[in-house]
Amino acid sequence: MREYLLVLLVAAGVTYVTASLARRVAFRYQAVALVRDRDVHTKPIPYFGGIAMLAGTTASLVLATNLPWLGRFELVQRDAWAVFWACVLIVTVGVVDDMFELGALAKMSGQVLAAGIVVLNGVKFYWIPLPGRIISLDDVSAIALAVFVIVFCVNAINLMDGLDGLAAGVVAIGAAAFFVYAYLLSFEQGLVRATTSSLLTVGLVGVCLGFLPHNVHRARMFMGDSGSMLLGFLLATSMISLTGQLDPSRIDAHEAAFTSAYLPLILPVAAMALPFIDLVSAYVRRTIAGKLWFQADKQHLHHRMLQRGHSHGAAVALLWLWSAVIAFGVVAIGITEAWWAWALLLGGIVLAAGLTFRRREVGAGV
């Protein structure tokens, strides 16, 4: 655990420091977010937050692979560096998009190529747990499912990045919940606690925490597509890699039926609950309206929060609360299966719903 904590702190520190440098570079090359009709910022803001996040990710992986405990596991090293090279590619695509606005097909191609890099290096689904049995996946199914999940997560986080600090906070919460699950599961079952999933998620939490001081309202810089795609990619690969480094027979034999059967399937959805809902609802909404799924509008979850009269900061805080309630609530239920975990989840949902749907007048503030 101490090495994981060190990885988190280094990722946060490097991201925080590098963000200031990336901000200057963005101004120099005119990589700024201009004000559009669907945006909520009122003046141009520099991009290139993804470059700072990549620096933090790189520092965390270099450190982890040279630490006496994490560094001695060959599988962790192999997977970590496969993810790293894919991150370089996806950030490069994002930086080009931040500067020149690539088309949806070009961005999608870059996402699929990055997914292909990690999949060909073994970071893919190997099995799917179901009640009473484990389903092993053939190569074609494993590759197709992994690529789909990665592209889905990348675009979900990209759509979620609409308010200052929103995407970084939601991803930090989801990654923290998944780290808790992965670490406690390996501890509880006597498995190796050094996994690529734990390493990537704890580094991802650090990267988000290091970037947030630059991005909370009023933001001094944006992560841009380079940052949002990187966050979605890291979150997806950390979840996928867990199936390749845990013994499914050990999980299936575990006495807690909920954890062994459902949690590996439910938790990724719980950690991505808000981006998942936002992406699916956007697809349905735009399809009904006769638009293409990637055509932007102003009906995302964060837009609706503002329309209800919540201030910028309050809307972000409430969406963070929803993420924490769902992600950590599911983890608590899956790990303990105790009545109080269900009570906490229900209480959290009631609290979040009450704060979200209370009547407010537009412009009333927090």
N, C-alpha and C positions, 0 to 999 in steps of 0.2 A: 504493500500500500504506500510506503514512503516513496518508492520510485515512481509510482503513478502520480503522487502529489507533486513531486519534483517536475515531472513531465508537464503537468498542468500549469505550474508556475512559470516555467520557461516558455511555454507556448503563449501564455498571456503576456509576459514581459516583452518578448520579441515582437509580437503583433502590435502591442501598444506603441513601442518605439518606432517600428517601421511604418506605422500608419502616418505619422507626421511627415516622413520622407516621401511616402507615396502620394500624399496630398499635394506636396509641392510639385512633384512630377506631373500630376494630373493637371494642375493649373498651367504648367509650362507647355504641355501639349494639347491644351484646350479639351481635355477629357472631362467634361462637366455635364451635369444633368440640367438641361434647360427646362424652363417651366412650361408644362403642357396642360391641356384642359383637365385631364384626369389626375394630375398631380396635386399634392397638398403643400409642397414647399413653394415659397414665394420668390426665391432668388436662385440663380445657378449655384449648384453644389458640386464639388469635385468628386470624381469616381476613384477607382483604383484601390478600394478597400480590399479587394480580392488579392492584390499583390502582397499587402501586409499580412493577410491571413495565410497565404502560401508560405511566406517567410516564417511565420509562427509554426505552421505545420511541419515545415522542413526542419526547423530547429528541434522540435519535439521528437521527430523520428530519428534524427541523427543522435540526439542524446539517448533516447531509449535503446537504440541498437548498440550503444557502447556502454550501457550500464551493466554491472556485474550480474544482475538477475534477469532482467528483460532481454539483455543482449545475448544470452546463451541459448535462447530457443530459436532454432533455425527456421521453423515454420513462421514464427512471428516476424522474423527479419525478412523472409521471402515475401510474405504478403504485404508487409509494410512498405517495402520499396516498390512493389508492383503498384500499390495505391498511390505512392508518391509520383511516379512517372505519369500516371493517368491524371493526377491533380495538376501537374505542370501543363499538360495538354488542355485540360478543360479551363484552366485559368487563362491560358493563351487565347483560346477561343473567346472567352468572356471579355478580355482586354480589347481585342479587335472589335468586338461588338460594342463595347463602351465608347470606342472612338469613332467607329464608322457605321454602326447599326446594321448588323448582319440580318439577313432574312431568317425566317423561322426554320426553313429547310437546312440552311447552312449551320445554324446552331444545333439543330437536332442531329445532324451528321457528326458534329464534333462530340456531342454527348454519347452517341452510339460508339464512336471510335474509342473514347475514353473507357466506356464500359467494356469494350472488347479487350482492352489491354489488361484489365484486372481479371476478367473471366478467363482469358487464355493463360494466365499465371496462377490459376487455381482458386481465385476468390469468387466462388459461386455457390449456389445451393446444392447440397448433396443429398438431403433428405427433408421430408416434411412430416412433422409429428401430428398424429391424429389419435383420438381416444383408443387405447388398446393396441396400437400398432404404429410402426414407422414406415413411411413410404420412401423407398430409395428412388432417386431420379436418374434417368439416363442422361447422357451427355447433351443431347439436343434439348431436352426439357430443362436441364439445369442451366444451360447457357441462355436459352430464351427467357426463362423466368428471371434470371439475374439481370439481364440487359433491360427487360421491361421495368423491373423495380427501380433500377438506377435512374433510368430516363424519367420515370414517373416522379421520383423523389426530387430530382434536380429541377424539374419544371414546377413542382408544387411549392418548393421553397422560393423559386424565382417569382411566382405569382404572389406569395405571401409578403415579399419585400416591398411594402407600400407605405409604411409609416416609420418614422425614425426609431431605430432600436427594435422594431417588431421581429424581423426575421432572426436576428442574432440572438434575441432573448428566447424565442420559441425553440430554436435549435439547441441552445445551451440547456434548456430545461429537458427537452427530449433526450439529448445525449447523456445528460446526468442520470436520468431515470434508467436508460438502457445500461449505463455503466454499473449502476447499483445492482440491476438484475443479473448481468453477466458475472460480476464479481461474487455476489452472494450465491449464485447458482453453483459456481465452481467451488466455492468454499464449503457449501452445504453438502456437496456430493464428493468431496475429497478429490476434485479434479485439479489440473494445473491452472493456477490463477493468472498465468501470463498468456493472454490471448490477444490476437490482433484486434478483436472487437473492443476489449477493455482499453487497449492502447489508443485506438483511434477515437473512441468516444471521450476519454479523459483529455486527450489533446484537443479535440473539438470544443469541449467546454472551455478550455483555456484560451483558445483562439477567439471564441465569442466574447469571453469576459475581457480580453485585451482590446477588442475592437469597440465594445459598447461605449466606453468613455468618449470616443470620437463620434458616435452615431446616435446617442440618445438625444431627444428633443431639447434644444434645437441643434440638429446635426451639423457638424463641421465637415463631414465627408460621408459619402455613400459607399456601400460595398460594391454596387453595380452588379451587372450580370456575372462578372468574374468572381465576385464574392458569393452571391446567392447560389450559383451553380456549384461552386466548391463546397459550400456547406451541405447542400443536398446530396452531393456525391459522397462526401465523407460519412454522412449519416447513413446513407444506403449501404455503402460497402462495409461499414462497421456491423450493421445488422446481418448482412449476408455472410460475412466471414465467420460469424459465430457457429453456423451449422457445420462448417468444415473443421472446427477445432474442439467440438464437444462430442463425446461418444454417445450416439443416439440410444444405444442399448442401456447405458447408465441412466439416461434421462427417463427412458420408458419404464425402467425398473423402480424409479423413485416413488415413494409411497404417496406423495401429494399428486392426486390425479389431475387437478387443475393446472399445476405447473408443468407437469410432464406432457400433457396433451394439448392444452390450448394456449398457454402463455407465450411460447415461442412464435405463435401465429398472431396473437392479439397485441402483444406489446409493441411490435413495430408500427402497427396501425395506431395504437394509443399515443406513442411518441410523436407520430406525424398526424395526429387527429385534426388539428386546425388546418394545416396545409392540404390534407387529404380532402376535407370537406370543401375547402375553398376551390380546389382544382376541379373536383367533380361537379360542384354546383356551377362553376363558370362554364364548364363544357356543356352541361345541360341547358343552362340559360342562353348561351350563345347559339347552340344548335336550334333551340325553339325559335329564337329570333332570326334564324336564317343566316347567321354569321359563321365564319370559320372559328375553330376553338381558340386560336391564338390571337384573335382580334380583341384588342384591349377595350375595357369598359370601366365604369366607375361604380360597380356593384359588388366588389369584393367584401369580405367580412369587415375589414378595417374601414372601408367606405361606409358601410351600414352603421358601424359604431359611431362614426362622426355624424351621420345623418340623424341618429337618435339623440344628439345633443351632447355627447361626451366630448371632452376636450381631447386634444392630441395625446397628451400624457396619460389621461384616464383610459382612453381606448386601448393604448398599448399595454398598460398595467392589467386591464381586465382580460385581454387576450393571453397575456402571460399567465394570469391566474387560471384560466380555463386549461391551458396546456399543462400546468403543474398539477391541477386536480385530476385530470384524466390520466396523465402518464404515471405519476407517483401513486395514484389511487389503484391503478391496475397492478403495479409492482407490489404494493402492500398486500393486495388480495392474493396475488399469485404466490408470494413467498410465505405468507402466514396462514392464509385461508381462515382468518379469525373474523368473528362477527364485528369487532371494532373497526377492522379495515373497511368492511362494507359500510359501516356507519360513517366513517370519515369521508369516504368517497361520496356518499349521498349528501352529507352535510356540506361538503365542498361544492357539489353541483348546485345545491339550493342557494348557497351564499353567492356563487358566481352568477347564477341566473337572476337572483334578486338585484345584484348590483348592475347587471347588464340591462335588464328590462325595466328598471324603475323609470318613471316618467321624468323627463328633463326637457327644458326648453333649449332649442338650438342656440349655441353661443353662451350658455350659462356657465361654462367652465367646468372645473373638476368637481 
